[in-house]
Amino acid sequence: MADMTHDIGGSGSGPAAVAGERAAATPPGPAGASSGARATAGIAFALLAAATFSLSGPFARGLLDAGWTAGAAVTVRVLIGGAVLALPAILALRGRWALLRANVWSLLVYGLVAVAGTQLTFFYAVSYLDVGVALLIEFLAPVAVVGWMWARHGRRPGLLTCVGGVVALGGLVLVLDLAGDGGISVPGVLWALGAMVGAAGYFVMSARPTGLPPVALASGGLLAGGVSLLVAGLVGVVPLRVAAEAVRFQGFTIPWWVPVLGLGVVTAAVAYVAGIAASRRLGARLASFVGLTEVMFAVLAAWLLLGQAPAPVQIVGGALILAGIVTVRAGERGLPV
């Protein structure tokens, strides 16, 4: 969800939610081991989502340098991602169209708030603020998730969760290496807070048991978000301009369609499916903190593709993020998602 990225929901109900609660209440033993395996898989999915989301910045930067607008890169990205996942989504539904109809509003909210809304608000935020400042505000999303889970579901965070969150957010500040001279703009801060709300909603809605397969939720949300971005572009809210120039990265040049496919297939299709799978296994709170690793992967991707080597302070910040995530994981162990 970062420079070019990056859903909202209430409490779960029905058979899926009951099953989730029963699974969370299962006592230690073989079922506990199964829960541990589920959490391990969830963290793996979360790291995959963070790594693939992080590539959106370097890919988009190459297109921007070649003459694309940010709005065009984002719109193409989510439309391709939704289209790529359409057939797998149909196969995963296996004719359960009633399930799709029952969740049509969830798909629209997912697409409008988490996909289109988050990216539009971030796009406007960076027109007022330094990118690092805007990212820092957006990546306060885990704090918003903790507050939402406490206020809406009564899940008060424990001491380890709070300590881990503070450590991880401190590491985030170091990784972003804030050293800009753009100042603070009130409109920019408000737009960035909008992006934070969208990013927090992404984790909450992804974790909500709707009965929809992850690939169906991702495809429907991306298509809804992509169409809304396209409409926003056609009415002039978002500038849309594309170019057929070759795209230059650190040490090599590739045709324009290669990063476009990378944005659509890797940073949208793969990233959103992995993110939903992670949130459903870890819960919104833990998944949102693991998602902070996206900034670490983004620094690495910028180093490899753009030649922007990380500073020592960023490496220290990455270590703090990992330490914070481990602490949050310890605080969340055994809690229902």
N, C-alpha and C positions, 0 to 999 in steps of 0.2 A: 504494500500500500504505500509506498514512499513517494519519490519525486513524481512519478507518473501513475501511481496506483490509486492502488487500492483504490454488516447487513443488519435489522432491528427486530425485536420480537418480545412477546410476553412470556408468561409461564407456560410450560408444556402441559397438555392434558390429553386424555384418551389413553388407549392401550399402549402406545409407544412410550408415553411419559411414565405410566405405571411400571412398565417393564424396566425403564431406566432406573426408577427409584428402587425397585426390588434388587436390581443388579448391584446398585451402590450399597445396599444394606446387607449384602451377602457376607457372612462371617468368614474369617480367615480359613484357609485350607485350599483344596483344589480350585474352588471358585475364586479365592483370593489371588492364587497364582494366575488365573485367567485374567483377573482385573489388572494385575501387574503387566501382563503381556499386552493388554489393551492400551495401558498407559504408555508403554514403550513404543508401540506402533503409533500412538497419537503424537508423541514427541518427534518420531521419525517423519510423519506426515507434516507436522508443523515446521520442521527444519527444511523439508523439501519446498513447502509453500514459501517460506522466507527466502530461500535461495533463488527460486524462480521469480518471485515478485521483484527481487533486487535487481534483476537483469533489465527491468523495464527502463530504468534511468539511463544506463549506457546505450541501449538500443535506441531509445527515443532521442538521446543527445546526438547520436549520429544522424538521425533523420532531420532533426532541427537544423544542424549545421549544413545539411544538404538542401534546405529550403522548405521543409515541412513546418506547419504550425503545430503547437502542442495539442490543440484541439483535434486536428486531423489525425495525429499519431494515436491519441487516446481512443478516438472513435473507431478507427480501423482496427485497433487492437482488440477492443471488446466485441465488435461485430464478428471478427474472424474467430475469436475464442468461442463465442456462443454458437457459431455455425459449425465449427469443428466438433463440438460436443453434442450437437443436435441428434445425430444418428445413435451414438452410444446412449444418449438419454432416452430415446424412443425404445431401444432394446432393453434398457434397465427397467423401464416402466412396465413392459410386457403386457401391454393392452390395458393397464389400469388407468384409463383416462379419467375416471371419477376422482382419483387421487389428485390428478393434475388440476381438475376443475375446482376441487376443494381448497387448493392452495394458490389459486390464481392471484389473490391479493398479496399473499406473502411474496410471490415471485415479483410482482410489480414493485412492492416496497423495497425488496432486495435490490432490484435493478435501479430504481430511482434514487434511493438513499445511499446504498453502499457502493454501487458501481458509478453511476453518473454523478450523483450529488457529491460524493467524496472527491472525485477527480476534478469536478468543476470548481468546488470551493478551494481546493488546493491550488488550482491553476490561477485563480484570482488572488489568493494569499501571496503567492510568490511575485505577483506584480506590484505588491506593496512592501514585502519583507525580503530579507535575505533568505535563501533557500534553507540554510541551516536552522534559522529561527522558526520558519514555518514548519519544518520537519519536527523540530522539538515539540512544538505545540500539538501537532497531529499525533505524535507518538506518546502523548499523555493518555491515549485511548485506554491502556490498561487501568489507569486510575479511575476513569469513567466507568469501566466495566465493573470494577470492584464496588463503586458507589451504587451502580444500578442493581447489582446482585444483592447488595445489603438492603437498599430501599425497597426493591420490588419483591424479593424472595426471602428477606430476613437473614441472609447469609453473611453474618458479620465476619470480617477478615480476622484471622488469628495473628499473633505476634510475628510468627515466622513469615507469613504472607506480607505483612507490612514492612518488616525489615528487608526482605528480599526485594520488594517493590522499590524501596528507597535506593538500595544498592544498584539495582538494574537501571533505574532512571538516572542515577548519578553517572553510571557508565555510558548511558546514552548521550549525556551532555558532552562527555569526553570524546566519544566516537564522532559526534557531529562537529567537534572542534570549532565552536562558534567564535569567529573572529571577523565579523563583517562590520561595515561602517554604514549600513543602510538605515540604522535607527529603528525605532518601533513606531508602527503606524496603527492607529486604532482600527480602521477598516481592515487592515491586513490581519490583525489579531483576531477579529471577528470572523473573517473568512477561514482562517486557520482553525479556529474553534469549531466551525462547521465541518471541516475535514476530520477533526478529532471525533465528533459525534458520529459521522458516517463510518469511520474506522471502528469505533466501539460497537456500533450497530452490526457491523460485519461479523464480529466475533459472537455477539449475542444471538443473532439470527442463525448463524451457521451451527451453533450448538443446540438450537431448539429442535426437539424431535417432531418433525412434521410428517414423517412417513415417506417423504420424497427421497429417492436415492440421491446421494451427493452430486452425481453427474447431471441429474435432471434439474436440481436446484441451481447449479452453476450455469448450465446452458440457458435456462429460462431467465435467470437474473441478468446474465451478460447480454442476451438479446434485447431484453427490456431496457437495460441501461444504454446499450448501443443505439437503439432506435431513438431514445430520448435525446442522446447527444447529437445524433444526426439532425433531428428536428431543431434542436437549439442552434446548430450550425446554419441550417437553412434559413432561420429567421434572423440570423446575425448576432445571436448571443455569444456564440463561440466561433472564432475565425477558423475556417477550414481551407487549407491550402496544401496541396501535395506537389511533389516534384519527382522526376524520373532520373535525377542525378545519382551517380555512384556515391556510396557512403564510405567515408574514411574512418578507420579506427587506428589504434596504435600499431603502426608497422604494416598495415594491409588495407586494401580497398575491396569492397564487395558490392554487387548490384543492390539497388534499393529494396527489391522484394525480399531479400534474405532477412534483414532486420525486421521488416514488416511481418513476415511469417514467424520470426522469433518472438515478436511482441504478442501476436495472436495465439500461437500454439503453446509457447513455453510460459510467458509471463501472464497469460490470461487463462487459457484452457487448463493447463496442468496446475497452475498456481491456485486457482479458485477451487478446483476439485480437491486438491491436497489440503487446502485450508479448511474446507468444510469437513472433510474426513477427520482432520486433527481436532477441530472444535467439538465434534460429536463424541470423541473419545476422551478428551481432556477437560471439557467444559470451557465456557467462555473465559473464565478468569485466568486459568493457567495458560490456555492457548494464546491469550493476548500478550502475556509476558514472554512466552517463547517467541512470539512474533517480533519482539524487539531485535532478535538476531538478524532481521532483514537489513538493518543499517550496517551490520558487520559484513554481511555478504555483499552489500552495495559498495562498500569501500573496497573490498577485494575485486569486485567486477570492474570498478572504475580503474583500479590499478592495472588489471590485465588488458582491458579493452581500450582505455583512454590514456594510460600512462600516468595516472594520478596516484603516486605512491602514498600509502598511509603514513601519517606522522606517528612518532612514538606514543604520544598521548592517546591516539586513537587505539593503539594496540592495548594499552592499559585499560581504556574504556571498554574494549571488547571483553577483556578478562572479567571486569566488574559485571558486565551484563550477564555473562555465563554464571558467575557466582550468585548473582541475584536470582536467576532462573532456578538454579539448584535449590536455593533457600525457599523460594515460592513453592516449588514442587514438594519440598518437605512439609511445608505448611498446609498444602492442599491434599496430601496423601490421606486416603480413606474418606474424603468428603464426597458427597454426591455431586455430579456434574450438572 
